[in-house]
């Protein structure tokens, strides 16, 4: 399955690329190695020595860059060979380097030969604006195609059945989703007035309020970033008087059947409660790793290597947003094929 190249891919949380360490990570089929140079500059190289194709990530950092652990060739952050213990530095001794940047506490990489300024990184400013006691993040490796994981968030009716103890209750299934195709994104919203609260919201409603107005909104970007806002307020009250969360689900393809899944959560209530924050982080990890992940990986096994839509699945009304996202993805692939 082909991948988009003209996008900024989320490659790691910034603290995964620690000083003095090497991070190997395959993004969209390309083996990469990330590190911080002696100057502190964030660097990304193809994780393959041009000599015998040994992974550079099995080497060591030096004052000049990175040394291959197999035969000792050293490469600078730009990919130039700076040391060859076995003779002169030939033109072929060069490693491809990739544009890389750090934003929103994440490392982003550009794989295309095109100008990186042709695409933007989605706004995740809430990541750095939220106090640590109201923010949690994580990483999960998934043995499934990235679009299957995207489908999972664009159709949240699954929560009524896969997460009944936390996100269930039937309100999403009872609510007709509003789907909007925007320039460069797909937006879907479930606005559920006067509904039975989700289990996670119920403890936070004021005494005497057994029903609430709820909202869930998701925006998908072709780079794999998905922004999810969800919250609730007592019936008739303004959203600002309720409890609100802002989340990111980021599906970066590793291969056609594996995905790097980055996620984070922030909230506007109990902001200073570190113990609640820790419980929230545990609950999110459980939902993703013990409920979503096994189901979607099993789905991947049944679907096999052929794209889901090419197998003509029976589509339901809840599939509108995910189908639109897949169609947009296909159009962008075709456009890249014509221009690159």
C-alpha positions as CSV (number, residue, x, y, z in Angstrom):
1,X,0.0,0.0,0.0
2,X,1.5,3.4,-1.0
3,X,1.9,6.2,1.6
4,X,1.6,9.9,1.4
5,X,5.0,11.7,1.3
6,X,4.0,15.4,1.1
7,X,3.0,15.6,4.8
8,X,4.7,16.2,8.1
9,X,4.5,12.9,10.0
10,X,4.6,12.7,13.8
11,X,7.6,10.5,14.5
12,X,8.0,10.6,18.3
13,X,7.3,12.4,21.4
14,X,10.1,14.9,21.9
15,X,11.3,13.2,25.1
16,X,11.7,9.9,23.2
17,X,14.7,11.5,21.5
18,X,16.9,11.9,24.5
19,X,20.3,13.5,24.6
20,X,23.0,11.0,23.8
21,X,20.6,8.4,22.6
22,X,19.5,7.0,19.2
23,X,15.9,6.3,18.3
24,X,15.2,4.0,15.4
25,X,11.7,4.3,13.9
26,X,10.3,3.3,10.5
27,X,7.9,5.8,9.1
28,X,5.9,5.1,6.0
29,X,8.2,2.2,5.1
30,X,11.4,4.2,5.5
31,X,13.8,3.2,8.3
32,X,15.0,6.3,10.1
33,X,17.3,7.2,13.0
34,X,16.7,10.2,15.1
35,X,19.2,11.9,17.4
36,X,20.3,15.2,18.9
37,X,23.7,16.3,17.6
38,X,26.4,17.5,19.9
39,X,25.2,21.0,19.1
40,X,21.7,20.0,20.3
41,X,20.3,20.1,16.8
42,X,17.5,17.5,16.1
43,X,18.6,15.2,13.3
44,X,17.1,12.5,11.2
45,X,19.0,10.2,8.8
46,X,18.1,7.2,6.8
47,X,18.9,4.3,9.1
48,X,21.2,2.5,6.7
49,X,24.9,2.8,6.2
50,X,25.7,3.2,2.5
51,X,28.6,0.6,2.8
52,X,26.9,-2.7,3.8
53,X,23.5,-1.3,4.8
54,X,24.0,-1.9,8.5
55,X,21.5,0.1,10.7
56,X,23.2,3.3,11.9
57,X,20.9,3.1,14.9
58,X,23.2,0.2,16.1
59,X,26.1,2.6,16.1
60,X,27.2,5.4,18.4
61,X,26.9,9.1,18.6
62,X,30.2,11.1,18.3
63,X,31.1,14.8,18.4
64,X,30.8,14.8,14.6
65,X,27.5,12.9,14.3
66,X,26.9,9.2,14.2
67,X,29.4,6.3,13.8
68,X,28.4,3.1,12.1
69,X,28.8,0.2,14.5
70,X,29.9,-2.2,11.8
71,X,32.9,-0.6,10.1
72,X,33.4,2.7,11.8
73,X,32.3,5.2,9.1
74,X,31.1,8.5,10.6
75,X,28.4,10.7,9.2
76,X,27.4,14.3,10.1
77,X,23.9,15.4,10.7
78,X,23.6,16.4,7.1
79,X,24.5,12.8,6.0
80,X,28.0,13.6,4.8
81,X,30.7,11.1,5.6
82,X,33.3,12.8,7.8
83,X,35.4,9.8,8.7
84,X,36.4,6.7,6.7
85,X,38.9,4.6,8.7
86,X,39.6,2.5,5.6
87,X,40.5,5.0,3.0
88,X,39.4,8.2,1.2
89,X,35.9,9.5,1.5
90,X,34.1,8.6,-1.8
91,X,31.1,10.4,-3.1
92,X,29.0,7.3,-2.6
93,X,29.5,7.5,1.2
94,X,26.6,9.7,1.9
95,X,23.4,9.0,3.9
96,X,20.1,10.7,3.1
97,X,19.0,13.3,5.7
98,X,15.4,14.4,6.3
99,X,13.9,17.7,7.3
100,X,12.9,17.4,11.0
101,X,11.4,19.8,13.5
102,X,10.1,19.8,17.0
103,X,6.7,21.3,17.7
104,X,4.0,20.7,20.3
105,X,6.4,18.5,22.2
106,X,6.6,16.1,19.3
107,X,9.2,15.3,16.6
108,X,8.0,15.7,13.0
109,X,9.7,14.5,9.9
110,X,9.3,15.3,6.2
111,X,9.9,12.4,3.8
112,X,9.3,14.0,0.5
113,X,11.8,15.6,-1.9
114,X,9.4,18.5,-2.3
115,X,9.6,21.7,-0.3
116,X,8.4,21.1,3.3
117,X,6.7,24.5,3.4
118,X,4.0,23.1,1.1
119,X,2.3,21.4,4.1
120,X,1.5,22.5,7.6
121,X,1.6,20.7,10.9
122,X,-1.9,20.7,12.5
123,X,-2.3,23.0,15.5
124,X,-1.7,21.0,18.7
125,X,-0.9,24.0,20.9
126,X,-3.1,22.6,23.7
127,X,-0.3,20.1,24.3
128,X,2.1,22.8,25.6
129,X,-0.6,25.1,27.1
130,X,-2.1,22.5,29.4
131,X,-0.6,22.2,33.0
132,X,1.1,18.8,33.6
133,X,-1.5,17.9,36.2
134,X,-4.2,18.0,33.5
135,X,-2.3,16.3,30.7
136,X,-1.3,12.8,29.8
137,X,0.2,11.2,26.7
138,X,1.2,7.8,25.4
139,X,2.5,5.7,22.5
140,X,1.1,2.4,21.3
141,X,2.4,0.2,18.4
142,X,-0.5,-1.3,16.5
143,X,-0.3,-4.3,14.2
144,X,-2.9,-2.8,11.8
145,X,-3.0,-0.5,8.9
146,X,-3.2,3.2,9.9
147,X,-6.5,3.7,8.1
148,X,-8.2,1.1,10.2
149,X,-7.1,3.0,13.2
150,X,-8.4,6.2,11.6
151,X,-11.7,4.6,10.9
152,X,-12.0,3.7,14.6
153,X,-11.9,7.3,15.7
154,X,-14.1,8.7,12.8
155,X,-16.8,6.2,13.8
156,X,-17.2,6.6,17.6
157,X,-20.4,4.5,17.7
158,X,-18.1,1.6,18.5
159,X,-17.6,3.1,22.0
160,X,-21.2,2.0,22.9
161,X,-20.1,-1.6,22.4
162,X,-16.3,-1.8,22.8
163,X,-16.0,0.6,25.8
164,X,-19.4,0.1,27.6
165,X,-18.0,0.8,31.1
166,X,-16.4,4.2,30.3
167,X,-17.7,5.6,27.0
168,X,-20.8,3.6,26.4
169,X,-24.5,4.3,27.1
170,X,-25.8,4.4,23.5
171,X,-25.8,8.2,23.1
172,X,-23.4,8.2,20.1
173,X,-25.4,5.4,18.4
174,X,-28.6,7.4,18.9
175,X,-27.0,10.6,17.6
176,X,-26.9,11.3,13.9
177,X,-23.3,12.4,13.1
178,X,-22.7,15.7,11.2
179,X,-20.0,15.1,8.6
180,X,-18.2,18.0,6.8
181,X,-15.5,17.7,4.2
182,X,-13.2,20.7,4.7
183,X,-10.2,21.9,2.6
184,X,-7.5,19.3,3.7
185,X,-9.5,17.6,6.5
186,X,-12.7,15.7,7.4
187,X,-14.8,16.9,10.4
188,X,-17.4,14.9,12.2
189,X,-19.5,15.9,15.2
190,X,-22.0,14.2,17.5
191,X,-24.0,16.7,19.5
192,X,-26.3,14.9,22.0
193,X,-28.6,17.1,23.9
194,X,-30.6,15.9,27.0
195,X,-28.9,12.5,27.0
196,X,-27.9,10.0,29.6
197,X,-24.3,10.9,30.5
198,X,-21.4,8.6,29.6
199,X,-20.1,6.7,32.5
200,X,-17.0,8.9,32.6
201,X,-19.1,12.1,32.9
202,X,-21.6,10.8,35.5
203,X,-19.5,11.4,38.6
204,X,-18.9,15.1,37.6
205,X,-22.5,16.1,37.1
206,X,-23.9,18.3,40.0
207,X,-26.3,16.6,42.4
208,X,-29.8,16.4,41.0
209,X,-28.7,16.3,37.3
210,X,-29.3,12.9,35.8
211,X,-29.1,14.1,32.2
212,X,-26.7,16.3,30.3
213,X,-25.9,17.9,26.9
214,X,-22.8,16.2,25.4
215,X,-20.6,17.0,22.5
216,X,-17.9,15.0,20.6
217,X,-16.1,16.5,17.6
218,X,-13.3,14.9,15.5
219,X,-11.1,16.4,12.8
220,X,-8.9,14.2,10.7
221,X,-5.9,15.4,8.7
222,X,-4.2,13.3,6.0
223,X,-0.9,13.3,7.9
224,X,-2.7,11.0,10.5
225,X,-3.4,13.7,13.1
226,X,-6.9,13.5,14.6
227,X,-8.1,16.2,17.0
228,X,-10.9,15.0,19.3
229,X,-12.9,17.3,21.6
230,X,-15.4,15.8,24.0
231,X,-17.4,17.1,26.9
232,X,-20.7,17.5,28.7
233,X,-22.7,20.1,30.7
234,X,-25.9,19.9,32.7
235,X,-28.9,20.2,30.4
236,X,-29.4,23.8,29.2
237,X,-26.1,25.1,30.5
238,X,-23.4,26.6,28.2
239,X,-20.5,24.3,27.3
240,X,-18.2,26.7,29.2
241,X,-20.0,25.7,32.4
242,X,-19.4,22.0,31.9
243,X,-16.4,19.8,31.6
244,X,-14.4,19.6,28.4
245,X,-11.5,17.6,27.1
246,X,-9.2,18.1,24.1
247,X,-7.4,15.1,22.8
248,X,-5.1,14.0,19.9
249,X,-5.0,10.6,18.3
250,X,-2.1,10.4,15.8
251,X,-1.8,7.5,13.4
252,X,1.6,7.5,11.7
253,X,2.0,4.6,9.3
254,X,5.0,2.3,9.9
255,X,4.2,-0.2,7.2
256,X,1.1,-1.3,5.3
257,X,0.1,-3.4,8.3
258,X,1.6,-1.6,11.3
259,X,1.1,1.9,12.8
260,X,2.7,4.2,15.4
261,X,-0.2,5.5,17.5
262,X,0.5,8.6,19.6
263,X,-2.3,9.9,21.9
264,X,-2.8,12.6,24.5
265,X,-5.5,14.0,26.7
266,X,-6.2,17.4,28.4
267,X,-9.1,18.7,30.3
268,X,-10.6,21.9,31.9
269,X,-11.8,20.4,35.2
270,X,-9.8,19.1,38.2
271,X,-6.9,20.7,36.5
272,X,-4.6,20.7,39.6
273,X,-5.6,17.1,40.6
274,X,-2.5,15.0,39.8
275,X,-4.0,11.8,41.3
276,X,-7.0,12.1,39.1
277,X,-4.7,12.8,36.2
278,X,-2.8,9.6,36.8
279,X,-6.1,7.6,37.0
280,X,-7.2,9.1,33.8
281,X,-3.9,8.1,32.1
282,X,-4.3,4.5,33.2
283,X,-7.9,4.4,32.0
284,X,-7.0,5.8,28.6
285,X,-4.1,3.3,28.2
286,X,-6.5,0.4,29.2
287,X,-9.1,1.5,26.6
288,X,-6.6,1.8,23.8
289,X,-4.4,-1.2,24.6
290,X,-6.9,-3.7,26.0
291,X,-10.1,-2.8,24.1
292,X,-9.3,-1.0,20.8
293,X,-6.0,-2.6,19.9
294,X,-7.0,-6.3,20.1
295,X,-10.2,-5.6,18.1
296,X,-8.5,-3.6,15.3
297,X,-5.5,-6.0,15.1
298,X,-8.0,-8.9,14.7
299,X,-9.8,-6.9,12.1
300,X,-6.5,-6.4,10.2
301,X,-6.0,-10.2,10.3
302,X,-9.4,-10.8,8.7
303,X,-9.0,-8.1,6.1
304,X,-5.5,-9.2,5.1
305,X,-3.3,-7.2,2.8
306,X,-6.0,-5.9,0.4
307,X,-7.4,-2.4,1.2
308,X,-10.7,-2.6,3.1
309,X,-12.8,-0.7,0.6
310,X,-11.5,-2.8,-2.3
311,X,-13.1,-5.8,-0.6
312,X,-16.5,-4.1,-0.8
313,X,-17.5,-4.2,2.9
314,X,-21.2,-3.6,3.7
315,X,-21.3,0.1,4.6
316,X,-23.5,1.6,7.3
317,X,-24.6,5.2,8.0
318,X,-21.9,5.4,10.6
319,X,-19.2,4.9,7.9
320,X,-19.7,8.3,6.1
321,X,-16.8,10.1,7.8
322,X,-14.3,7.3,7.5
323,X,-15.3,6.7,3.8
324,X,-14.8,10.3,3.0
325,X,-11.4,10.3,4.7
326,X,-10.3,7.3,2.7
327,X,-11.5,8.9,-0.5
328,X,-9.6,12.1,0.3
329,X,-6.5,10.0,1.0
330,X,-6.8,8.3,-2.3
331,X,-7.1,11.6,-4.2
332,X,-4.0,12.9,-2.5
333,X,-2.1,9.8,-3.4
334,X,-3.1,10.2,-7.0
335,X,-2.1,13.9,-6.9
336,X,1.3,13.1,-5.5
337,X,1.8,10.4,-8.2
338,X,1.2,13.0,-10.9
339,X,3.4,15.7,-9.5
340,X,6.3,13.9,-7.8
